[in-house]
Amino acid sequence: MAVENSDGEISDYVKGRGAQFNTPNKFTRNQQVKEHVEGIDEWTEKNEATQYLVDVSKSIVNKVESVDVGMMYSMNPYQGCEHGCIYCYARNAFEYYGYSAGLDFERKIIVKKNAPDLLRKFLMNPKWVCAPIGLSGNTDCYQPAEQKFRLTRSLLEVCNEFNQPVGMITKNAGMLRDKDLLSEMAGKKLVSILVSITSLNDDLRRVMEPRTTTARQRLKLIEEMSKAGVRMGVMLGPMIPGLNDHEMHNIIKAASDAGASFSAYTFIRLNGAIKLLFHDWLYKNFPDRADKVWHLIEASHGGKVNDSRWGVRMRGEGNIAEMVAQQYRKYTEKYGLNHERLDLDCSQFRRPGQQGRLF
């Protein structure tokens, strides 16, 4: 149980991280556990520095099977994400690498250094019929690692060379480093971008998404990229009843004022290990309303905190979920934000040297 110290802070809280412990990995046979708090071993969940683990991948573009996602294909230059968003669905996928969906997900970042070469090889394959590719769909391609490795920039350069359209989503203003390239691609209708904003309350953001940029910086990102001719939208997700659902109007208005022209939203669902992580986080940070929030989430997923059915899982059901959906429809219409539609041009796709071969 969390205990407050004399300053009112939780004494065992790992600052700067969303998850507060490592959940068991269902794919590994052995687990490391702490059975006695008075134990002398010092392996406990202290706030270790982020590690970058280089991975030599065999492929980079994945086919997306879910009907709930607007992209048929995605690519991710990084796995794991230092942003540490406590609700992130991508945490579960990190278990495939042999790590935990908890603190490991935020502290061990897998870097696919050969990603640009893999993308070039993929696009050169004559069997590829051009379709938009999501960058990224699993973890944020502009997380802090991008400042060091610049893999996202390299992937965009390849896409620009081939006229390969991409859809992007981020909550990091580091995207502004690539404004020149994205503006050029936007001129050819090759890029569409969603900026994720879950709260305008920086106190909530600081604990829910600890290593992300502020809402003010994200709105600045929308404004500057819009002025550069890039099609920008806002992602409100996830909406969490009792925590941030009341902010929907203000977020949509602020994004519209900044230049966003389209939008999307998701409703909170806690699948796999995220259920354990979110529950621990919620009761440590918001003990005064934790029971209420938890029960509201359950009421929106048939008495559970997750529903994996396609077409339902990202919207929820019941009165609370429907109220959120009604607000979304009302405010996006009021402020002129169309619901997310891919408006990208696949007709310009070409492989280097292809035109010469045609003649």
C-alpha positions in Angstrom: 0.0 0.0 0.0 1.2 3.5 -0.8 2.1 5.6 2.2 2.3 9.4 2.2 5.4 11.1 3.7 5.5 14.4 5.6 5.3 16.4 2.4 2.1 14.6 1.3 3.9 12.6 -1.4 3.6 8.9 -1.9 6.8 7.4 -0.5 7.1 4.5 -2.8 6.1 6.4 -6.0 8.4 6.2 -9.0 8.4 9.8 -10.2 8.5 10.5 -13.9 7.0 7.1 -14.7 3.4 6.1 -15.4 3.6 2.5 -14.3 4.8 1.9 -10.7 5.8 -1.7 -11.0 6.5 -4.5 -13.4 3.6 -6.8 -14.2 4.2 -10.5 -14.8 4.9 -11.5 -18.4 2.6 -14.3 -19.4 5.1 -15.5 -22.0 8.0 -16.1 -19.6 8.4 -19.1 -17.3 10.3 -17.4 -14.4 9.2 -14.2 -12.7 11.1 -11.9 -10.2 8.9 -11.0 -7.3 9.2 -9.1 -4.0 7.5 -11.1 -1.3 8.8 -9.3 1.8 9.0 -5.5 2.1 11.7 -5.9 4.7 13.9 -7.9 2.4 17.5 -6.8 1.9 17.7 -7.3 -1.8 17.9 -4.0 -3.7 16.4 -4.9 -7.0 13.2 -3.0 -6.3 11.4 -0.7 -8.8 13.6 2.3 -8.4 13.6 4.9 -11.2 16.4 3.6 -13.4 17.6 5.5 -16.4 16.1 4.7 -19.8 18.0 2.1 -21.8 18.1 2.0 -25.6 18.4 -1.6 -27.0 19.3 -1.9 -30.6 17.3 -4.4 -32.6 18.1 -5.7 -36.0 14.6 -6.3 -37.4 13.6 -8.5 -40.3 10.6 -6.4 -41.3 9.1 -3.0 -40.5 5.6 -2.8 -42.2 2.8 -4.8 -40.5 -0.7 -5.5 -41.8 -3.3 -4.2 -39.4 -6.2 -6.7 -38.9 -8.4 -4.5 -36.6 -11.4 -3.0 -38.2 -11.3 -0.2 -35.5 -8.1 1.3 -36.9 -8.2 3.5 -40.0 -4.9 2.2 -41.4 -4.4 -1.1 -43.1 -0.7 -1.0 -42.5 1.6 0.4 -39.8 5.3 0.7 -39.0 7.0 1.4 -35.7 10.7 2.4 -35.5 10.6 2.0 -31.7 9.1 -0.5 -29.3 8.4 0.5 -25.8 7.8 4.2 -25.1 9.4 6.6 -22.6 6.3 8.8 -22.6 4.9 6.3 -20.0 1.2 6.9 -20.6 -0.5 4.7 -18.0 -3.4 3.7 -20.2 -1.4 2.8 -23.4 -2.7 -0.4 -25.1 0.8 -0.9 -26.6 2.1 -2.0 -23.3 0.7 -5.5 -23.7 2.6 -6.0 -27.0 5.9 -5.4 -25.2 5.6 -8.8 -23.5 6.4 -10.4 -26.8 9.9 -9.1 -26.4 10.3 -10.8 -23.1 9.8 -7.7 -21.0 7.1 -6.4 -18.7 4.2 -4.2 -19.8 4.9 -2.1 -16.7 8.1 -0.2 -16.0 10.1 -2.1 -18.6 7.9 -0.6 -21.3 9.0 2.9 -20.3 12.6 2.2 -19.5 13.8 -0.3 -22.1 13.3 1.2 -25.6 13.9 -1.1 -28.5 15.4 0.8 -31.4 15.0 -0.6 -34.9 18.1 1.0 -36.4 17.7 -0.7 -39.8 14.1 0.5 -40.2 14.7 2.9 -43.1 16.5 0.2 -45.1 13.7 -2.3 -44.4 11.1 0.2 -45.5 13.0 0.9 -48.8 13.2 -2.8 -49.4 9.5 -3.2 -48.7 8.4 -0.4 -51.1 10.7 -1.7 -53.8 8.8 -5.0 -53.8 6.7 -5.0 -57.0 3.9 -6.8 -55.1 3.3 -3.7 -52.9 0.1 -2.0 -54.0 0.3 1.5 -52.5 -1.9 2.1 -49.4 -1.5 4.6 -46.6 0.8 3.4 -43.8 0.5 4.4 -40.2 3.6 5.8 -38.5 3.4 4.8 -35.7 0.4 2.8 -34.5 2.0 1.1 -31.5 4.3 3.6 -29.8 5.0 7.2 -30.4 7.5 7.7 -33.2 8.4 11.1 -31.7 9.2 9.9 -28.2 12.5 11.1 -26.7 14.5 8.4 -28.5 13.8 10.1 -31.8 15.9 13.1 -30.8 18.9 10.8 -30.6 18.3 8.3 -33.4 16.1 10.3 -36.0 14.6 7.1 -37.4 11.2 8.7 -38.0 12.9 11.4 -40.0 14.7 8.8 -42.1 11.4 6.8 -42.7 9.7 10.0 -43.8 12.5 10.8 -46.2 12.0 7.3 -47.8 8.2 7.8 -48.0 8.7 11.2 -49.6 11.1 9.7 -52.2 8.5 7.0 -53.1 5.5 9.3 -52.7 4.2 6.8 -50.1 1.4 8.4 -48.1 1.5 8.1 -44.3 -0.8 8.8 -41.4 0.8 9.9 -38.1 -0.2 10.3 -34.5 1.9 11.8 -31.8 1.8 13.7 -28.5 5.3 15.1 -28.8 6.1 18.6 -30.1 9.4 17.2 -31.4 7.6 16.7 -34.7 8.4 20.3 -35.4 12.0 19.3 -36.2 10.6 17.7 -39.3 8.3 20.6 -40.3 10.2 21.2 -43.6 9.8 17.6 -44.7 6.2 17.2 -43.6 5.2 20.4 -45.3 6.7 19.1 -48.6 4.9 15.8 -48.2 1.6 17.7 -47.4 1.9 19.6 -50.6 1.6 16.3 -52.4 -1.2 15.0 -50.1 1.1 12.4 -48.6 0.6 13.0 -44.9 -2.2 13.4 -42.4 -1.4 14.0 -38.7 -3.3 13.5 -35.4 -2.1 15.1 -32.3 -3.2 13.3 -29.1 -4.5 15.6 -26.4 -6.1 13.9 -23.4 -6.2 16.8 -20.9 -5.5 20.6 -20.7 -4.9 20.1 -17.0 -1.1 19.8 -16.6 -1.3 18.3 -13.2 -3.3 15.4 -14.6 -1.0 15.1 -17.6 2.1 15.0 -15.4 1.0 11.8 -13.7 -1.0 10.2 -16.5 1.5 10.9 -19.3 4.6 11.8 -17.3 7.2 12.3 -20.1 5.0 13.9 -22.8 4.9 17.5 -23.8 2.3 19.8 -22.3 -1.1 20.5 -23.9 0.1 24.0 -24.7 3.0 22.6 -26.7 0.8 20.2 -28.5 -1.6 23.0 -29.5 1.4 25.0 -30.7 2.4 21.9 -32.8 -1.1 21.9 -34.4 -0.9 25.6 -35.1 2.6 25.7 -36.6 2.1 22.6 -38.7 -1.2 23.9 -40.0 0.3 27.2 -41.0 2.9 25.1 -42.9 0.2 23.5 -44.9 0.0 20.2 -43.1 -3.4 18.6 -42.5 -3.7 18.4 -38.7 -6.3 16.8 -36.5 -6.8 16.1 -32.8 -7.1 12.7 -31.1 -9.1 12.7 -27.8 -8.1 9.5 -26.4 -8.7 7.9 -24.2 -11.7 9.6 -22.6 -11.8 8.4 -19.0 -15.1 9.1 -17.2 -14.5 10.9 -13.9 -11.0 12.0 -14.9 -10.9 13.8 -18.3 -14.3 13.3 -20.1 -15.5 16.7 -18.9 -12.7 18.4 -20.9 -13.9 17.2 -24.3 -15.5 20.6 -25.2 -12.4 22.6 -24.2 -10.0 20.3 -26.0 -12.0 20.3 -29.2 -12.4 24.1 -29.1 -8.7 24.7 -28.4 -7.6 22.3 -31.2 -10.0 24.0 -33.7 -8.7 27.4 -32.7 -5.2 26.2 -33.3 -6.0 25.0 -36.8 -7.1 21.4 -36.5 -9.5 20.3 -39.3 -10.4 16.8 -38.3 -10.6 14.6 -35.2 -11.0 11.2 -33.6 -11.6 9.8 -30.1 -11.4 6.6 -28.1 -13.0 5.5 -24.8 -10.8 4.0 -22.1 -10.4 0.2 -22.0 -8.1 -1.7 -19.8 -7.0 -4.9 -21.5 -4.4 -7.4 -20.3 -1.7 -6.1 -17.9 -3.0 -2.5 -18.3 -5.9 -3.4 -15.9 -3.4 -4.0 -13.1 -1.2 -1.0 -13.9 -4.1 1.4 -14.3 -5.8 0.2 -11.1 -2.6 0.7 -9.0 -2.0 4.1 -10.6 -5.6 5.3 -10.1 -5.8 4.4 -6.5 -2.4 6.0 -5.7 -3.0 9.2 -7.5 -6.8 9.8 -7.1 -7.9 7.9 -3.9 -10.8 10.3 -3.4 -12.5 9.3 -6.7 -10.8 6.0 -7.6 -13.8 3.8 -6.8 -16.1 6.1 -8.9 -13.8 6.1 -11.9 -13.3 2.4 -11.8 -17.0 1.6 -11.6 -17.8 4.1 -14.4 -15.3 2.2 -16.6 -16.9 -1.1 -15.7 -20.4 0.3 -16.4 -19.2 1.1 -19.9 -17.9 -2.4 -20.7 -20.6 -4.7 -19.5 -19.4 -4.9 -15.9 -15.8 -5.3 -16.9 -13.0 -2.8 -17.6 -12.3 -4.2 -21.1 -14.3 -5.4 -24.1 -12.3 -6.9 -26.9 -15.1 -7.0 -29.5 -14.3 -5.1 -32.7 -16.5 -2.1 -33.3 -17.3 -1.8 -29.6 -14.0 -2.0 -27.7 -12.8 1.6 -28.5 -16.2 3.2 -27.9 -17.7 1.4 -25.0 -21.4 0.8 -24.3 -24.1 2.1 -21.9 -25.1 5.5 -20.7 -21.7 6.9 -19.8 -20.1 5.9 -23.1 -23.1 7.2 -25.1 -22.9 10.5 -23.3 -19.2 10.8 -24.3 -20.1 9.9 -27.9 -22.9 12.6 -27.9 -20.5 15.2 -26.6 -18.0 14.3 -29.3 -20.5 14.6 -32.1 -21.9 17.8 -30.8 -18.7 19.7 -30.2 -16.9 18.5 -33.4 -19.9 19.7 -35.4 -20.0 23.0 -33.5 -16.3 23.7 -34.1 -16.1 22.3 -37.7 -13.9 19.2 -37.0 -14.8 16.4 -39.4 -14.4 12.9 -38.1 -11.2 11.3 -39.1 -11.1 10.5 -42.8 -8.0 9.5 -44.8 -7.6 12.1 -47.5 -4.3 10.9 -48.9 -3.2 10.4 -52.5 -1.8 7.0 -53.5 -1.8 7.7 -57.2 1.6 9.4 -57.1 3.5 6.4 -55.7 6.5 5.5 -57.8 9.7 3.5 -57.3 13.0 5.2 -58.1 13.8 4.6 -61.7 10.4 3.2 -62.5 9.4 5.9 -65.0 12.6 5.3 -67.0 11.7 1.6 -67.2 8.2 2.4 -68.5 9.7 4.1 -71.6 
